[in-house]
Structures are given as C-alpha cells and as structure tokens.
Amino acid sequence: MKKIFALILIALLPACATTSQDARIEIYPNVESSNIGNGVALSITVDDARPSGVIGKIDERSQIITSQDLAQLIGVALVDSYSKQGFNVGGANNPNAVQMRVTLEDLSYFRDGSLVSTYVETKSRMKVDVSSKGFIRTYSNSEDRTVPFSSNEATNNSQLRSILERIVEKIVNDGELIAAILR
C-alpha cells in the first residue's frame, strides 16, 4: 500500500509544479506636466540589449519571461513622459531633433521563499546616450519585497512594473539630462 501511495504522490507532483510565467508589464511613470522642454525636438530610440529574454527563475524548473517588446514598452513610457514635460517628441528622421538612445541592459528577478513568506528582489539598469550633447549615463534601480506566503503572477507583475516605472522616472526627472538636452 505504501508503494502505491508513493507512486500516486510521484505522479501528482509534476501537476503541482509551478509553470513558467509570461509577465504582463504595464508602465505608468508618475511625471508632472510642465513646459520645461520648451518645445525642443527630441527623438528617442530604445534597445533591449539583455543577453536573454529570461527575467528570472521562479524555481528550478520555472522562469519568468515576457513576450512583450520591452523596448517598445519603455519607449512609449519615455515618449509620454517627455511629452508631458513639454518636449516635442518625434521620429528619428528629424535632423533637428536631439537624438536620445536608451538601452535596457538588465531586468532581473530573484526569489527566495518559504511557506510563510517570499523575498523577491528585482533589478534594472538602463544606459542613456545623448552623444551630441556629451551626455552618457547608466541608471540602475533595485527593489526588494517580502510577500506573505508565496509570490504569484500578480505580485511578480506588480514588482516588475514598479521597477521599470521607477527607472523611467529617474531618467525623465534627471536635471542634468534635461539640461543637456536643452543646451
């Protein structure tokens, strides 16, 4: 009888295993409307230069990825944010526009948990290059949370959204970057 119970338990364990998550991330940075950009033409190009599409591991067999185009997602958030600040954000084909290149270098997720709580850490890093204005800077951000019980898809998506919103806000609100664009 013990052998039958053990076989049934072994057969059911894979069904209980965590599956990989396709993260759904939305970015809504908090940016104050202003006229600081004074209508200056700005063109933003975003690249995803991460070596892998894997954001992190949930456990030994499961990982977090996203089928979303993160470069496009970040680009839309930056365009909206700079437009709110009074910049005239347009296409890359405008020779009079200040060209800004943003590169997503890292977006990572680390999880360490138990039945009582789960520690989750996310990190992000982006490089902003406005070569024509002599400005290149790398921005990084990390966020830790302790989640009651186990992290799940909703808490993972929330933390990934938060980490990307905060780094976009750092970029858009960087006074030195704004001054360089306006020179």
Disulfide bonds with the S-S distance in Angstrom:
none
